[in-house]
Amino acid sequence: MKKILALIALILALVLALNLCACGAGTGDTDTDPNTDPAAPTDDNATAGDPSPDPGGSTAGETISLTLWGAEEDQSLLVDLVEKFKAAYPDQTFDIKVGVESESTAKDTILTDIEAAADVFAFANDQIDDLIAAGALLPISGDMDAVLQNYAGKTIADIQSANSAATVATATRNDTLYAFPMGGGNNYFLYYDSTRVSAEQAQSWDTLLEAAQAAGSKVGMTLNSGWYNASFFLGAGFTTALNADGSTSVDWNGTSASGVTGVQVVQAMQNIAGHPGFLAIADGDISNQIASGNVCAVISGTWDADPARTAFGEGYAATKLPTFTCNGQQVQQGCFSGSKLMGVNAYAENAGWAVLLAEFLTNEESQVARFNARQLAPANVNAAADPAVEANIAIAASAMQDAYGVVQSVGGKYWDPAKSFGEQIAQGAIASDDASIQTALDELVAGITAPAN
């Protein structure tokens, strides 16, 4: 019913806009009306008599009610940013309620009752397909482009170009933007102790492992996780894809577009895992292993910056993932790269204002504020170039690795087989001959590509 009412309101607004244009012709009135000029300046957009961003007429004199969900750690920041949003539209009255909802569980909460969910909400990018399939996300397209031009002074194309291509890709499906990039850096890279491993040695697994062994230490990585062990296959040109029915397509048991076979990738992984300088870390135990002092280098993400900084002290350093030797060549290790997004509920009562709020909370200034408050990597290109951001060792390494990242695109049946396969590599349970590896890969792919239901 809400969508029908919104459509009626849109039609009425368009008719009104056409009438205004017709009446204003030849009058000599030079005032700019956002109704007739989508590229109108934004300083005084929300003045009395202006149309609502939500198609249907002016909202001057009305109170626009919106709800916003964000992470518990972001609450004080969000409250501050909401006040700045209100200040940006001084002639409009708002009632914006800020609530707590984890970015990692947002999808589950929203899908229990989409219409009752927040108008604007933060979520991790790996939830976007389910949210789109359920009709929970408002596409940032069509009328919303005009809203953004009229009120925020920017187009959808401007927003896309303002953020990194990798984060925009996580928010885009079928060439349509479904959410605003809020932050990047949801990937993994290499932390190392520069007093025991040089910057040059950190560039390849061969020299990294040698340095660790010489220092009487280890290089740690989680292998029993499909999020981490995919990095070797992704770097070699292999792919994963989420199908419309929720199943996963994966080509790891064949030959990649780069001409590398899955067997060769596994042999490279076996060489690394079998080295005396390597430590296989159980999924979820990386922070503990860093703190234990057992490693001089470790693969993790920005969330482990504090433990790494504490453990490595003056030697604290980070860089992209190393290359690995595969079939006699150096191959850059890839990764799944993700992002944090801000979406708008498709059932939002005041959809236009909700879009403007989501855009404001994710613009360059807000992303800089989020970094200052929580040291989270920006998605915005200019924000990422801020001297304070560039000086952050972990974020700089994350950004460096993003160049070799791909958007995570897998279904639910991916994780258990990938975890089991990685555990076999870690334990040396797969023989190194081609036939044994091929059999293991075929079993892996069969498990991953099983029907979703």
TORKOL-4160 file (C-alpha; in steps of 0.2 Angstrom, whole numbers, padded with zeros to 4 digits, m for minus):
453
<pt num="1" X="0000" Y="0000" Z="0000"/>
<pt num="2" X="0014" Y="0012" Z="0004"/>
<pt num="3" X="0022" Y="0009" Z="m0013"/>
<pt num="4" X="0005" Y="0013" Z="m0021"/>
<pt num="5" X="0003" Y="0029" Z="m0011"/>
<pt num="6" X="0021" Y="0034" Z="m0016"/>
<pt num="7" X="0017" Y="0031" Z="m0034"/>
<pt num="8" X="0002" Y="0042" Z="m0033"/>
<pt num="9" X="0011" Y="0055" Z="m0024"/>
<pt num="10" X="0025" Y="0055" Z="m0037"/>
<pt num="11" X="0012" Y="0057" Z="m0051"/>
<pt num="12" X="0004" Y="0072" Z="m0042"/>
<pt num="13" X="0021" Y="0080" Z="m0039"/>
<pt num="14" X="0026" Y="0078" Z="m0057"/>
<pt num="15" X="0010" Y="0086" Z="m0063"/>
<pt num="16" X="0013" Y="0100" Z="m0050"/>
<pt num="17" X="0030" Y="0103" Z="m0056"/>
<pt num="18" X="0024" Y="0104" Z="m0074"/>
<pt num="19" X="0011" Y="0117" Z="m0069"/>
<pt num="20" X="0024" Y="0127" Z="m0060"/>
<pt num="21" X="0035" Y="0127" Z="m0075"/>
<pt num="22" X="0021" Y="0133" Z="m0087"/>
<pt num="23" X="0015" Y="0147" Z="m0075"/>
<pt num="24" X="0033" Y="0153" Z="m0072"/>
<pt num="25" X="0037" Y="0155" Z="m0091"/>
<pt num="26" X="0039" Y="0173" Z="m0097"/>
<pt num="27" X="0036" Y="0180" Z="m0080"/>
<pt num="28" X="0054" Y="0187" Z="m0078"/>
<pt num="29" X="0056" Y="0178" Z="m0061"/>
<pt num="30" X="0074" Y="0173" Z="m0059"/>
<pt num="31" X="0073" Y="0163" Z="m0043"/>
<pt num="32" X="0079" Y="0146" Z="m0044"/>
<pt num="33" X="0066" Y="0132" Z="m0040"/>
<pt num="34" X="0073" Y="0115" Z="m0036"/>
<pt num="35" X="0057" Y="0108" Z="m0044"/>
<pt num="36" X="0063" Y="0114" Z="m0061"/>
<pt num="37" X="0082" Y="0114" Z="m0059"/>
<pt num="38" X="0089" Y="0097" Z="m0053"/>
<pt num="39" X="0106" Y="0104" Z="m0052"/>
<pt num="40" X="0101" Y="0118" Z="m0041"/>
<pt num="41" X="0113" Y="0124" Z="m0028"/>
<pt num="42" X="0110" Y="0116" Z="m0011"/>
<pt num="43" X="0114" Y="0129" Z="0002"/>
<pt num="44" X="0095" Y="0135" Z="0003"/>
<pt num="45" X="0087" Y="0119" Z="m0004"/>
<pt num="46" X="0076" Y="0115" Z="0011"/>
<pt num="47" X="0067" Y="0132" Z="0012"/>
<pt num="48" X="0049" Y="0135" Z="0014"/>
<pt num="49" X="0039" Y="0130" Z="m0001"/>
<pt num="50" X="0052" Y="0118" Z="m0008"/>
<pt num="51" X="0046" Y="0101" Z="m0013"/>
<pt num="52" X="0050" Y="0086" Z="m0001"/>
<pt num="53" X="0064" Y="0075" Z="m0006"/>
<pt num="54" X="0050" Y="0062" Z="m0005"/>
<pt num="55" X="0040" Y="0065" Z="m0020"/>
<pt num="56" X="0023" Y="0073" Z="m0015"/>
<pt num="57" X="0025" Y="0091" Z="m0011"/>
<pt num="58" X="0033" Y="0103" Z="0002"/>
<pt num="59" X="0036" Y="0097" Z="0019"/>
<pt num="60" X="0040" Y="0114" Z="0026"/>
<pt num="61" X="0031" Y="0116" Z="0043"/>
<pt num="62" X="0030" Y="0097" Z="0045"/>
<pt num="63" X="0040" Y="0086" Z="0056"/>
<pt num="64" X="0050" Y="0072" Z="0046"/>
<pt num="65" X="0051" Y="0057" Z="0057"/>
<pt num="66" X="0065" Y="0045" Z="0053"/>
<pt num="67" X="0074" Y="0030" Z="0062"/>
<pt num="68" X="0092" Y="0026" Z="0060"/>
<pt num="69" X="0101" Y="0009" Z="0066"/>
<pt num="70" X="0119" Y="0008" Z="0068"/>
<pt num="71" X="0132" Y="m0002" Z="0078"/>
<pt num="72" X="0133" Y="0001" Z="0097"/>
<pt num="73" X="0151" Y="0008" Z="0095"/>
<pt num="74" X="0144" Y="0021" Z="0083"/>
<pt num="75" X="0130" Y="0028" Z="0093"/>
<pt num="76" X="0138" Y="0044" Z="0100"/>
<pt num="77" X="0146" Y="0047" Z="0082"/>
<pt num="78" X="0129" Y="0044" Z="0074"/>
<pt num="79" X="0120" Y="0056" Z="0086"/>
<pt num="80" X="0133" Y="0069" Z="0082"/>
<pt num="81" X="0131" Y="0067" Z="0063"/>
<pt num="82" X="0112" Y="0067" Z="0064"/>
<pt num="83" X="0113" Y="0084" Z="0073"/>
<pt num="84" X="0124" Y="0090" Z="0059"/>
<pt num="85" X="0112" Y="0084" Z="0046"/>
<pt num="86" X="0098" Y="0093" Z="0054"/>
<pt num="87" X="0109" Y="0109" Z="0054"/>
<pt num="88" X="0111" Y="0107" Z="0035"/>
<pt num="89" X="0092" Y="0109" Z="0033"/>
<pt num="90" X="0088" Y="0122" Z="0046"/>
<pt num="91" X="0070" Y="0126" Z="0039"/>
<pt num="92" X="0065" Y="0108" Z="0041"/>
<pt num="93" X="0060" Y="0100" Z="0057"/>
<pt num="94" X="0066" Y="0082" Z="0060"/>
<pt num="95" X="0062" Y="0069" Z="0073"/>
<pt num="96" X="0077" Y="0056" Z="0070"/>
<pt num="97" X="0078" Y="0042" Z="0082"/>
<pt num="98" X="0095" Y="0032" Z="0083"/>
<pt num="99" X="0095" Y="0014" Z="0088"/>
<pt num="100" X="0107" Y="0000" Z="0090"/>
<pt num="101" X="0109" Y="m0014" Z="0078"/>
<pt num="102" X="0125" Y="m0023" Z="0074"/>
<pt num="103" X="0131" Y="m0022" Z="0056"/>
<pt num="104" X="0134" Y="m0041" Z="0056"/>
<pt num="105" X="0116" Y="m0045" Z="0061"/>
<pt num="106" X="0106" Y="m0031" Z="0053"/>
<pt num="107" X="0099" Y="m0042" Z="0039"/>
<pt num="108" X="0092" Y="m0055" Z="0051"/>
<pt num="109" X="0083" Y="m0041" Z="0061"/>
<pt num="110" X="0077" Y="m0032" Z="0046"/>
<pt num="111" X="0070" Y="m0047" Z="0037"/>
<pt num="112" X="0059" Y="m0052" Z="0052"/>
<pt num="113" X="0048" Y="m0037" Z="0048"/>
<pt num="114" X="0055" Y="m0026" Z="0034"/>
<pt num="115" X="0041" Y="m0012" Z="0036"/>
<pt num="116" X="0045" Y="m0011" Z="0055"/>
<pt num="117" X="0063" Y="m0009" Z="0052"/>
<pt num="118" X="0073" Y="0007" Z="0052"/>
<pt num="119" X="0072" Y="0019" Z="0038"/>
<pt num="120" X="0091" Y="0020" Z="0037"/>
<pt num="121" X="0103" Y="0006" Z="0043"/>
<pt num="122" X="0121" Y="0001" Z="0042"/>
<pt num="123" X="0125" Y="m0017" Z="0037"/>
<pt num="124" X="0140" Y="m0027" Z="0031"/>
<pt num="125" X="0141" Y="m0029" Z="0012"/>
<pt num="126" X="0139" Y="m0048" Z="0012"/>
<pt num="127" X="0121" Y="m0046" Z="0017"/>
<pt num="128" X="0116" Y="m0036" Z="0002"/>
<pt num="129" X="0110" Y="m0050" Z="m0009"/>
<pt num="130" X="0097" Y="m0056" Z="0004"/>
<pt num="131" X="0091" Y="m0039" Z="0007"/>
<pt num="132" X="0088" Y="m0035" Z="m0011"/>
<pt num="133" X="0080" Y="m0052" Z="m0014"/>
<pt num="134" X="0068" Y="m0048" Z="0000"/>
<pt num="135" X="0064" Y="m0031" Z="m0007"/>
<pt num="136" X="0071" Y="m0022" Z="0009"/>
<pt num="137" X="0083" Y="m0010" Z="0000"/>
<pt num="138" X="0077" Y="0005" Z="m0009"/>
<pt num="139" X="0087" Y="0007" Z="m0026"/>
<pt num="140" X="0097" Y="0023" Z="m0026"/>
<pt num="141" X="0091" Y="0027" Z="m0044"/>
<pt num="142" X="0078" Y="0036" Z="m0054"/>
<pt num="143" X="0069" Y="0049" Z="m0043"/>
<pt num="144" X="0082" Y="0047" Z="m0030"/>
<pt num="145" X="0095" Y="0054" Z="m0042"/>
<pt num="146" X="0085" Y="0070" Z="m0044"/>
<pt num="147" X="0083" Y="0071" Z="m0025"/>
<pt num="148" X="0101" Y="0070" Z="m0022"/>
<pt num="149" X="0104" Y="0083" Z="m0036"/>
<pt num="150" X="0091" Y="0095" Z="m0029"/>
<pt num="151" X="0096" Y="0094" Z="m0010"/>
<pt num="152" X="0114" Y="0086" Z="m0009"/>
<pt num="153" X="0121" Y="0094" Z="m0024"/>
<pt num="154" X="0127" Y="0078" Z="m0031"/>
<pt num="155" X="0122" Y="0064" Z="m0043"/>
<pt num="156" X="0123" Y="0046" Z="m0041"/>
<pt num="157" X="0138" Y="0046" Z="m0052"/>
<pt num="158" X="0146" Y="0058" Z="m0041"/>
<pt num="159" X="0144" Y="0047" Z="m0026"/>
<pt num="160" X="0150" Y="0032" Z="m0036"/>
<pt num="161" X="0166" Y="0041" Z="m0041"/>
<pt num="162" X="0169" Y="0048" Z="m0024"/>
<pt num="163" X="0171" Y="0031" Z="m0016"/>
<pt num="164" X="0183" Y="0017" Z="m0021"/>
<pt num="165" X="0178" Y="0006" Z="m0035"/>
<pt num="166" X="0179" Y="m0009" Z="m0024"/>
<pt num="167" X="0167" Y="m0003" Z="m0011"/>
<pt num="168" X="0155" Y="0004" Z="m0025"/>
<pt num="169" X="0155" Y="m0014" Z="m0032"/>
<pt num="170" X="0150" Y="m0021" Z="m0016"/>
<pt num="171" X="0134" Y="m0009" Z="m0016"/>
<pt num="172" X="0130" Y="m0012" Z="m0034"/>
<pt num="173" X="0119" Y="m0026" Z="m0042"/>
<pt num="174" X="0114" Y="m0026" Z="m0060"/>
<pt num="175" X="0122" Y="m0008" Z="m0063"/>
<pt num="176" X="0110" Y="m0001" Z="m0049"/>
<pt num="177" X="0117" Y="0006" Z="m0033"/>
<pt num="178" X="0107" Y="m0001" Z="m0018"/>
<pt num="179" X="0117" Y="0007" Z="m0004"/>
<pt num="180" X="0130" Y="0020" Z="0001"/>
<pt num="181" X="0148" Y="0015" Z="0004"/>
<pt num="182" X="0151" Y="0019" Z="0022"/>
<pt num="183" X="0168" Y="0011" Z="0025"/>
<pt num="184" X="0181" Y="0000" Z="0017"/>
<pt num="185" X="0195" Y="m0010" Z="0024"/>
<pt num="186" X="0185" Y="m0026" Z="0027"/>
<pt num="187" X="0199" Y="m0037" Z="0021"/>
<pt num="188" X="0215" Y="m0044" Z="0027"/>
<pt num="189" X="0234" Y="m0041" Z="0024"/>
<pt num="190" X="0251" Y="m0044" Z="0033"/>
<pt num="191" X="0256" Y="m0037" Z="0049"/>
<pt num="192" X="0275" Y="m0040" Z="0053"/>
<pt num="193" X="0288" Y="m0035" Z="0066"/>
<pt num="194" X="0301" Y="m0025" Z="0056"/>
<pt num="195" X="0315" Y="m0028" Z="0068"/>
<pt num="196" X="0314" Y="m0047" Z="0063"/>
<pt num="197" X="0307" Y="m0045" Z="0045"/>
<pt num="198" X="0312" Y="m0032" Z="0033"/>
<pt num="199" X="0300" Y="m0023" Z="0021"/>
<pt num="200" X="0308" Y="m0032" Z="0007"/>
<pt num="201" X="0307" Y="m0049" Z="0015"/>
<pt num="202" X="0288" Y="m0046" Z="0018"/>
<pt num="203" X="0284" Y="m0045" Z="0000"/>
<pt num="204" X="0285" Y="m0064" Z="m0004"/>
<pt num="205" X="0281" Y="m0080" Z="0006"/>
<pt num="206" X="0298" Y="m0087" Z="0002"/>
<pt num="207" X="0308" Y="m0073" Z="0010"/>
<pt num="208" X="0295" Y="m0071" Z="0024"/>
<pt num="209" X="0296" Y="m0088" Z="0030"/>
<pt num="210" X="0315" Y="m0089" Z="0029"/>
<pt num="211" X="0316" Y="m0073" Z="0039"/>
<pt num="212" X="0304" Y="m0080" Z="0052"/>
<pt num="213" X="0314" Y="m0096" Z="0053"/>
<pt num="214" X="0330" Y="m0087" Z="0055"/>
<pt num="215" X="0322" Y="m0076" Z="0069"/>
<pt num="216" X="0316" Y="m0092" Z="0078"/>
<pt num="217" X="0298" Y="m0087" Z="0075"/>
<pt num="218" X="0283" Y="m0090" Z="0064"/>
<pt num="219" X="0272" Y="m0082" Z="0051"/>
<pt num="220" X="0254" Y="m0085" Z="0056"/>
<pt num="221" X="0239" Y="m0087" Z="0045"/>
<pt num="222" X="0221" Y="m0095" Z="0047"/>
<pt num="223" X="0219" Y="m0109" Z="0034"/>
<pt num="224" X="0203" Y="m0117" Z="0041"/>
<pt num="225" X="0192" Y="m0103" Z="0034"/>
<pt num="226" X="0186" Y="m0100" Z="0017"/>
<pt num="227" X="0188" Y="m0082" Z="0019"/>
<pt num="228" X="0206" Y="m0083" Z="0021"/>
<pt num="229" X="0211" Y="m0098" Z="0011"/>
<pt num="230" X="0202" Y="m0092" Z="m0004"/>
<pt num="231" X="0216" Y="m0079" Z="m0006"/>
<pt num="232" X="0228" Y="m0091" Z="m0015"/>
<pt num="233" X="0215" Y="m0096" Z="m0028"/>
<pt num="234" X="0209" Y="m0078" Z="m0030"/>
<pt num="235" X="0226" Y="m0072" Z="m0033"/>
<pt num="236" X="0229" Y="m0085" Z="m0046"/>
<pt num="237" X="0214" Y="m0080" Z="m0056"/>
<pt num="238" X="0201" Y="m0092" Z="m0050"/>
<pt num="239" X="0183" Y="m0086" Z="m0046"/>
<pt num="240" X="0168" Y="m0088" Z="m0036"/>
<pt num="241" X="0150" Y="m0083" Z="m0040"/>
<pt num="242" X="0133" Y="m0083" Z="m0031"/>
<pt num="243" X="0119" Y="m0089" Z="m0042"/>
<pt num="244" X="0101" Y="m0083" Z="m0042"/>
<pt num="245" X="0096" Y="m0099" Z="m0032"/>
<pt num="246" X="0108" Y="m0096" Z="m0018"/>
<pt num="247" X="0120" Y="m0109" Z="m0024"/>
<pt num="248" X="0139" Y="m0105" Z="m0027"/>
<pt num="249" X="0149" Y="m0108" Z="m0043"/>
<pt num="250" X="0167" Y="m0111" Z="m0041"/>
<pt num="251" X="0181" Y="m0116" Z="m0053"/>
<pt num="252" X="0195" Y="m0121" Z="m0042"/>
<pt num="253" X="0197" Y="m0138" Z="m0048"/>
<pt num="254" X="0201" Y="m0132" Z="m0066"/>
<pt num="255" X="0212" Y="m0120" Z="m0074"/>
<pt num="256" X="0211" Y="m0101" Z="m0071"/>
<pt num="257" X="0210" Y="m0087" Z="m0084"/>
<pt num="258" X="0228" Y="m0084" Z="m0079"/>
<pt num="259" X="0233" Y="m0102" Z="m0085"/>
<pt num="260" X="0236" Y="m0108" Z="m0067"/>
<pt num="261" X="0228" Y="m0125" Z="m0062"/>
<pt num="262" X="0220" Y="m0128" Z="m0045"/>
<pt num="263" X="0232" Y="m0142" Z="m0042"/>
<pt num="264" X="0247" Y="m0130" Z="m0044"/>
<pt num="265" X="0239" Y="m0118" Z="m0031"/>
<pt num="266" X="0236" Y="m0132" Z="m0018"/>
<pt num="267" X="0254" Y="m0137" Z="m0020"/>
<pt num="268" X="0260" Y="m0119" Z="m0017"/>
<pt num="269" X="0249" Y="m0119" Z="m0001"/>
<pt num="270" X="0256" Y="m0136" Z="0004"/>
<pt num="271" X="0274" Y="m0129" Z="0002"/>
<pt num="272" X="0269" Y="m0114" Z="0013"/>
<pt num="273" X="0260" Y="m0124" Z="0026"/>
<pt num="274" X="0274" Y="m0137" Z="0028"/>
<pt num="275" X="0288" Y="m0124" Z="0030"/>
<pt num="276" X="0295" Y="m0124" Z="0048"/>
<pt num="277" X="0292" Y="m0105" Z="0049"/>
<pt num="278" X="0273" Y="m0107" Z="0046"/>
<pt num="279" X="0260" Y="m0107" Z="0060"/>
<pt num="280" X="0242" Y="m0113" Z="0055"/>
<pt num="281" X="0231" Y="m0103" Z="0067"/>
<pt num="282" X="0213" Y="m0109" Z="0071"/>
<pt num="283" X="0199" Y="m0097" Z="0065"/>
<pt num="284" X="0196" Y="m0084" Z="0078"/>
<pt num="285" X="0212" Y="m0087" Z="0087"/>
<pt num="286" X="0223" Y="m0074" Z="0078"/>
<pt num="287" X="0222" Y="m0060" Z="0092"/>
<pt num="288" X="0228" Y="m0073" Z="0105"/>
<pt num="289" X="0242" Y="m0079" Z="0094"/>
<pt num="290" X="0248" Y="m0061" Z="0091"/>
<pt num="291" X="0248" Y="m0057" Z="0110"/>
<pt num="292" X="0257" Y="m0074" Z="0114"/>
<pt num="293" X="0273" Y="m0068" Z="0105"/>
<pt num="294" X="0273" Y="m0084" Z="0094"/>
<pt num="295" X="0273" Y="m0074" Z="0078"/>
<pt num="296" X="0284" Y="m0061" Z="0069"/>
<pt num="297" X="0271" Y="m0059" Z="0055"/>
<pt num="298" X="0253" Y="m0063" Z="0054"/>
<pt num="299" X="0239" Y="m0061" Z="0041"/>
<pt num="300" X="0223" Y="m0052" Z="0048"/>
<pt num="301" X="0213" Y="m0036" Z="0047"/>
<pt num="302" X="0212" Y="m0019" Z="0054"/>
<pt num="303" X="0203" Y="m0026" Z="0069"/>
<pt num="304" X="0219" Y="m0034" Z="0075"/>
<pt num="305" X="0229" Y="m0017" Z="0074"/>
<pt num="306" X="0230" Y="m0015" Z="0093"/>
<pt num="307" X="0236" Y="m0032" Z="0097"/>
<pt num="308" X="0249" Y="m0031" Z="0083"/>
<pt num="309" X="0255" Y="m0014" Z="0088"/>
<pt num="310" X="0257" Y="m0020" Z="0106"/>
<pt num="311" X="0266" Y="m0036" Z="0102"/>
<pt num="312" X="0278" Y="m0029" Z="0089"/>
<pt num="313" X="0281" Y="m0012" Z="0098"/>
<pt num="314" X="0293" Y="m0001" Z="0088"/>
<pt num="315" X="0294" Y="m0014" Z="0074"/>
<pt num="316" X="0275" Y="m0013" Z="0071"/>
<pt num="317" X="0272" Y="m0013" Z="0052"/>
<pt num="318" X="0260" Y="m0019" Z="0039"/>
<pt num="319" X="0259" Y="m0021" Z="0021"/>
<pt num="320" X="0249" Y="m0030" Z="0007"/>
<pt num="321" X="0249" Y="m0049" Z="0007"/>
<pt num="322" X="0264" Y="m0057" Z="0000"/>
<pt num="323" X="0267" Y="m0066" Z="m0017"/>
<pt num="324" X="0268" Y="m0085" Z="m0017"/>
<pt num="325" X="0278" Y="m0096" Z="m0029"/>
<pt num="326" X="0266" Y="m0106" Z="m0040"/>
<pt num="327" X="0272" Y="m0116" Z="m0055"/>
<pt num="328" X="0288" Y="m0107" Z="m0054"/>
<pt num="329" X="0281" Y="m0090" Z="m0055"/>
<pt num="330" X="0277" Y="m0077" Z="m0041"/>
<pt num="331" X="0258" Y="m0074" Z="m0039"/>
<pt num="332" X="0251" Y="m0060" Z="m0029"/>
<pt num="333" X="0240" Y="m0067" Z="m0015"/>
<pt num="334" X="0222" Y="m0060" Z="m0017"/>
<pt num="335" X="0208" Y="m0058" Z="m0004"/>
<pt num="336" X="0190" Y="m0056" Z="m0002"/>
<pt num="337" X="0187" Y="m0037" Z="0000"/>
<pt num="338" X="0171" Y="m0031" Z="0009"/>
<pt num="339" X="0164" Y="m0015" Z="0015"/>
<pt num="340" X="0152" Y="m0007" Z="0027"/>
<pt num="341" X="0136" Y="0000" Z="0019"/>
<pt num="342" X="0122" Y="0012" Z="0023"/>
<pt num="343" X="0105" Y="0007" Z="0016"/>
<pt num="344" X="0088" Y="0014" Z="0015"/>
<pt num="345" X="0072" Y="0004" Z="0018"/>
<pt num="346" X="0061" Y="0002" Z="0003"/>
<pt num="347" X="0046" Y="0005" Z="0014"/>
<pt num="348" X="0053" Y="0021" Z="0022"/>
<pt num="349" X="0038" Y="0033" Z="0024"/>
<pt num="350" X="0049" Y="0048" Z="0020"/>
<pt num="351" X="0060" Y="0040" Z="0007"/>
<pt num="352" X="0068" Y="0055" Z="0000"/>
<pt num="353" X="0074" Y="0062" Z="0017"/>
<pt num="354" X="0080" Y="0045" Z="0021"/>
<pt num="355" X="0091" Y="0044" Z="0006"/>
<pt num="356" X="0098" Y="0061" Z="0010"/>
<pt num="357" X="0101" Y="0056" Z="0028"/>
<pt num="358" X="0110" Y="0040" Z="0022"/>
<pt num="359" X="0120" Y="0050" Z="0010"/>
<pt num="360" X="0125" Y="0063" Z="0023"/>
<pt num="361" X="0131" Y="0050" Z="0035"/>
<pt num="362" X="0142" Y="0042" Z="0022"/>
<pt num="363" X="0149" Y="0058" Z="0014"/>
<pt num="364" X="0167" Y="0063" Z="0014"/>
<pt num="365" X="0166" Y="0073" Z="0030"/>
<pt num="366" X="0156" Y="0059" Z="0039"/>
<pt num="367" X="0169" Y="0046" Z="0034"/>
<pt num="368" X="0183" Y="0057" Z="0041"/>
<pt num="369" X="0173" Y="0059" Z="0057"/>
<pt num="370" X="0171" Y="0040" Z="0058"/>
<pt num="371" X="0190" Y="0037" Z="0056"/>
<pt num="372" X="0194" Y="0050" Z="0069"/>
<pt num="373" X="0181" Y="0042" Z="0081"/>
<pt num="374" X="0185" Y="0023" Z="0078"/>
<pt num="375" X="0200" Y="0022" Z="0066"/>
<pt num="376" X="0189" Y="0014" Z="0053"/>
<pt num="377" X="0195" Y="0014" Z="0035"/>
<pt num="378" X="0185" Y="0026" Z="0024"/>
<pt num="379" X="0178" Y="0021" Z="0007"/>
<pt num="380" X="0178" Y="0039" Z="0001"/>
<pt num="381" X="0193" Y="0042" Z="m0010"/>
<pt num="382" X="0197" Y="0059" Z="m0003"/>
<pt num="383" X="0194" Y="0054" Z="0015"/>
<pt num="384" X="0206" Y="0039" Z="0012"/>
<pt num="385" X="0219" Y="0052" Z="0006"/>
<pt num="386" X="0218" Y="0062" Z="0022"/>
<pt num="387" X="0235" Y="0063" Z="0030"/>
<pt num="388" X="0229" Y="0055" Z="0046"/>
<pt num="389" X="0222" Y="0040" Z="0037"/>
<pt num="390" X="0237" Y="0038" Z="0026"/>
<pt num="391" X="0248" Y="0038" Z="0042"/>
<pt num="392" X="0238" Y="0024" Z="0049"/>
<pt num="393" X="0248" Y="0009" Z="0046"/>
<pt num="394" X="0234" Y="m0004" Z="0046"/>
<pt num="395" X="0223" Y="0006" Z="0035"/>
<pt num="396" X="0236" Y="0010" Z="0023"/>
<pt num="397" X="0240" Y="m0009" Z="0021"/>
<pt num="398" X="0222" Y="m0013" Z="0019"/>
<pt num="399" X="0220" Y="0000" Z="0005"/>
<pt num="400" X="0236" Y="m0007" Z="m0003"/>
<pt num="401" X="0228" Y="m0025" Z="m0003"/>
<pt num="402" X="0211" Y="m0019" Z="m0009"/>
<pt num="403" X="0220" Y="m0017" Z="m0026"/>
<pt num="404" X="0220" Y="m0036" Z="m0026"/>
<pt num="405" X="0203" Y="m0039" Z="m0018"/>
<pt num="406" X="0187" Y="m0046" Z="m0026"/>
<pt num="407" X="0170" Y="m0044" Z="m0019"/>
<pt num="408" X="0164" Y="m0059" Z="m0009"/>
<pt num="409" X="0151" Y="m0068" Z="m0019"/>
<pt num="410" X="0147" Y="m0085" Z="m0011"/>
<pt num="411" X="0132" Y="m0094" Z="m0004"/>
<pt num="412" X="0129" Y="m0103" Z="0012"/>
<pt num="413" X="0136" Y="m0120" Z="0006"/>
<pt num="414" X="0153" Y="m0112" Z="0003"/>
<pt num="415" X="0159" Y="m0111" Z="0020"/>
<pt num="416" X="0160" Y="m0128" Z="0028"/>
<pt num="417" X="0168" Y="m0137" Z="0013"/>
<pt num="418" X="0181" Y="m0123" Z="0012"/>
<pt num="419" X="0184" Y="m0124" Z="0030"/>
<pt num="420" X="0187" Y="m0143" Z="0030"/>
<pt num="421" X="0198" Y="m0141" Z="0015"/>
<pt num="422" X="0209" Y="m0128" Z="0023"/>
<pt num="423" X="0210" Y="m0139" Z="0038"/>
<pt num="424" X="0217" Y="m0153" Z="0028"/>
<pt num="425" X="0230" Y="m0142" Z="0020"/>
<pt num="426" X="0235" Y="m0136" Z="0038"/>
<pt num="427" X="0237" Y="m0154" Z="0044"/>
<pt num="428" X="0246" Y="m0160" Z="0029"/>
<pt num="429" X="0232" Y="m0173" Z="0026"/>
<pt num="430" X="0232" Y="m0171" Z="0007"/>
<pt num="431" X="0246" Y="m0180" Z="m0003"/>
<pt num="432" X="0256" Y="m0169" Z="m0014"/>
<pt num="433" X="0254" Y="m0179" Z="m0030"/>
<pt num="434" X="0243" Y="m0172" Z="m0044"/>
<pt num="435" X="0230" Y="m0186" Z="m0043"/>
<pt num="436" X="0227" Y="m0184" Z="m0024"/>
<pt num="437" X="0226" Y="m0165" Z="m0025"/>
<pt num="438" X="0214" Y="m0166" Z="m0040"/>
<pt num="439" X="0202" Y="m0178" Z="m0030"/>
<pt num="440" X="0202" Y="m0167" Z="m0015"/>
<pt num="441" X="0198" Y="m0152" Z="m0026"/>
<pt num="442" X="0184" Y="m0161" Z="m0035"/>
<pt num="443" X="0177" Y="m0165" Z="m0018"/>
<pt num="444" X="0179" Y="m0147" Z="m0012"/>
<pt num="445" X="0170" Y="m0140" Z="m0027"/>
<pt num="446" X="0156" Y="m0153" Z="m0026"/>
<pt num="447" X="0152" Y="m0148" Z="m0008"/>
<pt num="448" X="0153" Y="m0129" Z="m0012"/>
<pt num="449" X="0142" Y="m0131" Z="m0027"/>
<pt num="450" X="0128" Y="m0141" Z="m0019"/>
<pt num="451" X="0111" Y="m0135" Z="m0021"/>
<pt num="452" X="0106" Y="m0121" Z="m0009"/>
<pt num="453" X="0091" Y="m0130" Z="m0002"/>
